[in-house]
Amino acid sequence: MDAVKNKVYETEVVDIGSDAQEFKEVNMLIFFGDEAPDALRSSCFIIKVNNLEQDIEVGQTLQIGDDKYKITAVGNEANRNLKNLGHVAVKFTGDKVAEMPGSLYVEEGEFPKIEVGTKVQIY
């Protein structure tokens, strides 16, 4: 399967902060590794920090569970933060310019259903 061959990143959700789902109202979600500071943890979907095989680029696909989104913009801190901290915000706005340095922007779409064990992939 092509997607496996071109995998850039893969992880899974291991915990969900009590307020993480509330960002759905602003078309955003936040991933953070297990080292998330206490002040932010409740707002995040906690993921395993895994190796980033290559830099994330516009045109790649973010898959959260069964939901797929085309990446439309990549903030200039997104790759480093994801690699080192498992931290990246995902904005479901379709913006072509990354205004937030630690964010990935993806096409507008249905907000994904995320639970503990949900796989997250970029390819």
N, CA and C of each residue as an Amber inpcrd file, in Angstrom:
protein
   369
   0.8420000  -1.1890000   0.0000000   0.0000000   0.0000000   0.0000000
   0.8840000   1.2480000   0.0000000   0.5980000   2.2040000  -0.8590000
   1.4140000   3.4040000  -1.0080000   1.5740000   4.1970000   0.2750000
   0.4860000   4.3430000   1.0290000   0.5100000   5.1900000   2.2160000
   1.5780000   4.7250000   3.2040000   1.7310000   3.4170000   3.3420000
   2.7160000   2.8960000   4.2780000   4.1270000   3.2240000   3.7800000
   4.3370000   3.0980000   2.4890000   5.6420000   3.3790000   1.8940000
   6.0640000   4.8280000   2.1170000   5.1220000   5.7370000   2.0740000
   5.4340000   7.1570000   2.1620000   5.1010000   7.7520000   3.5290000
   5.0850000   6.9160000   4.5410000   4.7190000   7.3840000   5.8710000
   5.7410000   8.3960000   6.3840000   5.2400000   9.5280000   6.8490000
   6.0780000  10.5790000   7.4160000   6.0660000  10.4810000   8.9370000
   4.9070000  10.1450000   9.5050000   4.7540000  10.1170000  10.9570000
   3.6090000   9.2030000  11.3230000   3.7590000   8.5100000  12.4390000
   2.6670000   7.6760000  12.9440000   2.7440000   7.6400000  14.4620000
   1.5990000   7.7580000  15.0880000   1.5170000   7.6960000  16.5390000
   0.1050000   7.2660000  16.9180000  -0.1590000   7.2570000  18.2150000
  -1.5290000   6.9960000  18.6500000  -1.8290000   7.8080000  19.8950000
  -3.1120000   8.0710000  20.0900000  -3.5750000   8.8390000  21.2330000
  -3.5710000   7.9270000  22.4600000  -2.9090000   8.3840000  23.5430000
  -2.8190000   7.5760000  24.7570000  -3.6310000   8.1550000  25.9130000
  -4.0340000   9.4160000  25.7980000  -4.8440000  10.0530000  26.8380000
  -5.5410000  11.2630000  26.2170000  -6.6290000  11.6760000  26.8180000
  -7.3780000  12.8210000  26.3010000  -7.6570000  13.7740000  27.4520000
  -7.1700000  15.0100000  27.3170000  -7.4090000  16.0250000  28.3410000
  -8.8940000  16.3340000  28.4590000  -9.3040000  16.7270000  29.6480000
 -10.7280000  16.9470000  29.9240000 -11.3510000  18.0340000  29.0450000
 -10.5470000  18.9880000  28.5650000 -11.0710000  20.0710000  27.7270000
 -10.7000000  19.9380000  26.2510000 -10.0140000  18.8630000  25.8770000
  -9.4800000  18.7270000  24.5130000 -10.5680000  18.8240000  23.4410000
 -11.7250000  18.2330000  23.7050000 -12.7950000  18.2240000  22.6990000
 -13.3970000  19.6130000  22.4770000 -13.2300000  20.5140000  23.4430000
 -13.8560000  21.8320000  23.3380000 -13.2770000  22.6910000  22.2100000
 -12.0590000  22.3820000  21.7740000 -11.4560000  23.1520000  20.6920000
 -12.1380000  22.8860000  19.3500000 -12.9940000  21.8660000  19.3390000
 -13.7840000  21.5790000  18.1390000 -14.5600000  22.8220000  17.7010000
 -14.9940000  23.6170000  18.6660000 -15.7850000  24.8230000  18.3750000
 -15.0000000  25.8500000  17.5620000 -13.6730000  25.8130000  17.6400000
 -12.8440000  26.7380000  16.8580000 -12.0620000  25.9830000  15.7700000
 -12.5750000  24.8000000  15.3960000 -11.9810000  23.9930000  14.3230000
 -10.5010000  23.7120000  14.5470000 -10.1610000  23.3350000  15.7730000
  -8.7620000  23.0820000  16.0970000  -8.6540000  21.9470000  17.1050000
  -7.5300000  21.2280000  17.0600000  -7.2090000  20.2750000  18.1070000
  -5.7250000  20.3870000  18.3880000  -5.3280000  19.9530000  19.5670000
  -3.9350000  20.0550000  19.9740000  -3.4330000  18.6790000  20.3790000
  -2.3480000  18.2570000  19.7260000  -1.6510000  17.0390000  20.1260000
  -0.4520000  17.4480000  20.9560000  -0.1380000  16.6410000  21.9690000
   1.0560000  16.8980000  22.7790000   1.5310000  15.5570000  23.3110000
   2.8440000  15.3950000  23.3980000   3.4160000  14.1830000  23.9830000
   3.1390000  14.1130000  25.4710000   3.5650000  13.0230000  26.0790000
   3.2770000  12.7790000  27.4880000   3.9350000  13.7950000  28.4170000
   4.8980000  14.5560000  27.9120000   5.5720000  15.5680000  28.7290000
   4.8110000  16.9000000  28.7160000   3.5930000  16.8990000  28.2500000
   2.8010000  18.1390000  28.2020000   2.7680000  18.7870000  29.5830000
   3.0230000  20.1030000  29.6400000   2.9500000  20.7830000  30.9410000
   1.5330000  20.7130000  31.5130000   1.4460000  20.6430000  32.8320000
   0.1440000  20.5230000  33.4890000  -0.8410000  21.6060000  33.0480000
  -0.3430000  22.8160000  32.8310000  -1.2190000  23.9320000  32.4470000
  -1.8930000  23.6990000  31.1010000  -1.2690000  22.9020000  30.2340000
  -1.8160000  22.6560000  28.8980000  -2.4590000  21.2860000  28.7540000
  -2.1060000  20.3670000  29.6220000  -2.5010000  18.9670000  29.4530000
  -4.0120000  18.7660000  29.2550000  -4.8190000  19.5010000  30.0010000
  -6.2690000  19.3060000  29.9170000  -6.8230000  19.6950000  28.5450000
  -6.0620000  20.5040000  27.7860000  -6.5120000  20.9570000  26.4690000
  -6.0420000  20.0650000  25.3260000  -5.2730000  19.0310000  25.6390000
  -4.5760000  18.2680000  24.6010000  -5.0440000  16.8270000  24.4680000
  -4.8350000  16.3210000  23.2520000  -4.8910000  14.8870000  22.9950000
  -3.4490000  14.4250000  23.1650000  -3.1960000  13.5840000  24.1560000
  -1.8330000  13.1580000  24.4740000  -1.4600000  11.9790000  23.5610000
  -0.2980000  12.1130000  22.9060000   0.1560000  11.0920000  21.9560000
   1.5380000  10.5790000  22.3530000   1.8840000   9.4240000  21.8180000
   3.2450000   8.9230000  21.9560000   4.1350000   9.7850000  21.0710000
   5.3030000  10.1690000  21.5920000   6.2580000  10.9410000  20.7930000
   7.0490000   9.9380000  19.9670000   6.8650000   9.9750000  18.6640000
   7.5480000   9.0590000  17.7620000   8.4170000   9.8210000  16.7790000
   9.2830000   9.1010000  16.1050000  10.2050000   9.7030000  15.1440000
   9.4570000  10.2730000  13.9420000   9.8680000  11.4510000  13.5360000
   9.3490000  12.0740000  12.3160000  10.2820000  11.6440000  11.1880000
   9.7600000  10.8550000  10.2440000  10.5980000  10.2680000   9.1930000
  11.1460000  11.3170000   8.2260000  10.3790000  12.3550000   7.9800000
  10.8010000  13.4650000   7.1220000   9.9210000  14.6550000   7.4720000
  10.2910000  15.8400000   6.9870000   9.4850000  17.0190000   7.2970000
   8.0950000  16.9100000   6.6960000   7.1300000  17.4320000   7.4250000
   5.7530000  17.5050000   6.9420000   5.6860000  18.6310000   5.9210000
   4.9710000  18.3860000   4.8250000   4.8780000  19.3650000   3.7460000
   3.4370000  19.5180000   3.2800000   3.1610000  20.6750000   2.6900000
   1.8600000  20.9310000   2.0710000   1.6100000  19.8540000   1.0200000
   0.3690000  19.3630000   0.9670000   0.0030000  18.3460000  -0.0140000
   0.0000000  16.9410000   0.5580000   0.6670000  16.7490000   1.7010000
   0.6130000  15.4460000   2.3450000  -0.7510000  15.2710000   2.9990000
  -1.0110000  14.0850000   3.5290000  -2.3000000  13.7710000   4.1420000
  -2.1240000  13.4880000   5.6220000  -2.9840000  14.0920000   6.4200000
  -3.0950000  13.7820000   7.8410000  -4.2810000  12.8530000   7.9910000
  -4.0630000  11.7010000   8.6120000  -5.1600000  10.7700000   8.8670000
  -5.2870000  10.5840000  10.3700000  -6.4960000  10.8250000  10.8670000
  -6.8100000  10.6490000  12.2840000  -7.9160000   9.6070000  12.3420000
  -7.5860000   8.4100000  12.8050000  -8.5480000   7.3070000  12.7310000
  -8.8410000   7.0300000  11.2690000 -10.1210000   7.1020000  10.8840000
 -10.5080000   6.8680000   9.4830000 -10.6430000   8.1590000   8.6850000
 -10.4910000   9.3060000   9.3590000 -10.6770000  10.5970000   8.6860000
  -9.3720000  11.0790000   8.0750000  -9.4450000  11.5180000   6.8070000
  -8.2640000  11.9900000   6.0880000  -8.4360000  13.4490000   5.6960000
  -7.3360000  14.2070000   5.8360000  -7.3430000  15.6400000   5.5260000
  -6.0740000  15.9950000   4.7620000  -6.2190000  16.7480000   3.6970000
  -5.0720000  17.2530000   2.9490000  -4.4470000  18.4090000   3.7270000
  -3.1250000  18.3890000   3.8690000  -2.4160000  19.4540000   4.5830000
  -2.2690000  20.6490000   3.6470000  -2.7200000  21.8220000   4.1180000
  -2.7260000  23.0270000   3.2730000  -1.6490000  24.0370000   3.6590000
  -1.1200000  23.9620000   4.9010000  -0.0450000  24.8610000   5.3400000
   0.6340000  24.2300000   6.5560000   1.9430000  24.5170000   6.6990000
   2.7370000  23.9680000   7.7940000   3.4810000  25.1160000   8.4640000
   3.2320000  25.3300000   9.7470000   3.9350000  26.3770000  10.4890000
   5.4230000  26.0730000  10.5940000   6.2400000  27.1190000  10.7000000
   7.6870000  26.9250000  10.6660000   8.2540000  26.2410000  11.9090000
   7.4600000  26.0620000  12.9540000   7.9100000  25.3340000  14.1530000
   7.2500000  23.9560000  14.2610000   6.3190000  23.6500000  13.3640000
   5.5100000  22.4330000  13.5040000   6.3540000  21.1620000  13.4740000
   7.2700000  21.0660000  12.5220000   8.0820000  19.8470000  12.4210000
   8.9510000  19.6520000  13.6640000   9.6320000  20.6910000  14.1010000
  10.5140000  20.5820000  15.2610000   9.7210000  20.2560000  16.5250000
   8.5960000  20.9310000  16.7220000   7.7900000  20.6820000  17.9200000
   7.2260000  19.2670000  17.9460000   6.7820000  18.7850000  16.7880000
   6.2270000  17.4320000  16.7360000   7.3270000  16.4110000  17.0230000
   8.4920000  16.6140000  16.4180000   9.6050000  15.6850000  16.5910000
  10.0840000  15.6550000  18.0450000  10.2280000  16.8150000  18.6660000
  10.8160000  16.8920000  20.0030000   9.8200000  16.7200000  21.1350000
   8.6000000  17.2040000  20.9460000   7.6300000  17.2410000  22.0420000
   6.3360000  16.4850000  21.7490000   6.1640000  16.0470000  20.5050000
   4.8760000  15.4650000  20.1290000   3.7940000  16.5240000  20.0960000
   4.2160000  17.7920000  19.9350000   3.2760000  18.9090000  20.0490000
   3.0100000  19.5580000  18.6970000   1.7410000  19.6130000  18.3370000
   1.3250000  20.3510000  17.1500000  -0.1690000  20.6420000  17.2720000
  -0.5540000  21.8280000  16.8580000  -1.9780000  22.1600000  16.7770000
  -2.4170000  21.8870000  15.3420000  -3.6010000  21.3560000  15.1860000
  -4.1520000  21.1020000  13.8550000  -5.3640000  21.9990000  13.6980000
  -5.3410000  22.8240000  12.6590000  -6.4580000  23.7350000  12.3870000
  -7.1810000  23.2590000  11.1350000  -8.4730000  23.0530000  11.2510000
  -9.3040000  22.5290000  10.1560000  -9.9420000  23.6810000   9.3890000
  -9.1060000  24.5970000   8.8800000  -9.6080000  25.8110000   8.2460000
  -9.3010000  25.8920000   6.7580000  -8.3850000  25.0680000   6.2890000
  -7.9990000  25.1200000   4.8810000  -7.1070000  26.3040000   4.5490000
  -6.6480000  27.0390000   5.5680000  -5.7740000  28.1900000   5.3090000
  -4.5200000  27.7500000   4.5570000  -4.0590000  28.6010000   3.6600000
  -2.8690000  28.3060000   2.8550000  -1.6110000  28.9430000   3.4480000
  -1.7980000  29.8130000   4.4490000  -0.6750000  30.4660000   5.1290000
  -0.7610000  30.1020000   6.6060000   0.3400000  29.5910000   7.1450000
   0.3670000  29.1760000   8.5480000   0.6470000  30.3810000   9.4350000
  -0.3950000  30.9090000  10.0620000  -0.2330000  32.0770000  10.9280000
   0.3330000  31.6870000  12.2850000   0.0460000  30.4680000  12.7430000
   0.5760000  29.9960000  14.0200000   1.7640000  29.0770000  13.7280000
   2.9700000  29.4010000  14.2330000   4.1700000  28.6620000  13.8620000
   4.1470000  27.1780000  14.2160000   3.4460000  26.7940000  15.2830000
   3.4240000  25.3970000  15.6880000   2.2230000  24.6340000  15.1900000
   1.6380000  25.0870000  14.0820000   0.3890000  24.4830000  13.6130000
   0.5060000  23.8360000  12.2420000  -0.3530000  22.8490000  12.0450000
  -0.6200000  22.2790000  10.7340000  -2.0130000  22.7480000  10.3560000
  -2.1700000  23.1800000   9.1360000  -3.4770000  23.5740000   8.6410000
  -3.9140000  22.5170000   7.6410000  -5.1470000  22.0640000   7.7800000
  -5.6760000  21.0540000   6.8750000  -6.9960000  21.5400000   6.2950000
  -7.4040000  20.8700000   5.2130000  -8.6570000  21.2580000   4.5700000
  -9.8080000  21.1750000   5.5620000 -10.8060000  22.0030000   5.3150000
 -11.9990000  21.9610000   6.1640000 -12.6470000  20.5950000   6.0300000
 -13.1570000  20.1010000   7.1390000 -13.8150000  18.8040000   7.0980000
 -14.4540000  18.5090000   8.4310000 -15.1010000  17.3850000   8.5000000
 -15.7390000  16.9310000   9.7260000 -14.6700000  16.7570000  10.8010000
 -14.9370000  17.2570000  11.9900000 -13.9800000  17.1070000  13.0990000
 -13.8670000  15.6180000  13.4240000 -12.6340000  15.1050000  13.5610000
 -12.4790000  13.6550000  13.7640000 -12.9680000  13.1990000  15.1360000
 -13.4140000  11.9550000  15.1920000 -13.7720000  11.3310000  16.4660000
 -12.4740000  10.7320000  16.9880000 -12.0560000  11.1840000  18.1580000
 -10.7810000  10.7280000  18.7080000 -11.0150000  10.1220000  20.0730000
 -10.4590000   8.9380000  20.2670000 -10.5150000   8.2890000  21.5700000
  -9.1400000   7.6910000  21.8520000  -8.9360000   7.2190000  23.0590000
  -7.6660000   6.5700000  23.3850000  -7.4830000   5.3950000  22.4270000
  -6.3050000   5.3140000  21.8190000  -6.0290000   4.2520000  20.8540000
  -6.1850000   4.6890000  19.4080000  -6.7770000   5.8700000  19.1610000
  -6.9160000   6.3610000  17.7910000  -5.5300000   6.5620000  17.1790000
  -5.3330000   6.0430000  15.9820000  -4.0610000   6.1870000  15.2710000
  -4.0400000   7.5250000  14.5350000  -2.8650000   8.1420000  14.5250000
  -2.6400000   9.4060000  13.8140000  -1.4600000   9.1630000  12.8810000
  -1.6810000   9.4550000  11.5820000  -0.6290000   9.2430000  10.5900000
  -0.5220000  10.4390000   9.6610000   0.6800000  10.6470000   9.1780000
   0.9080000  11.6410000   8.1230000   1.6570000  10.9220000   7.0260000
   1.1590000  11.0530000   5.8000000   1.8250000  10.4300000   4.6590000
   1.6190000  11.2370000   3.4060000
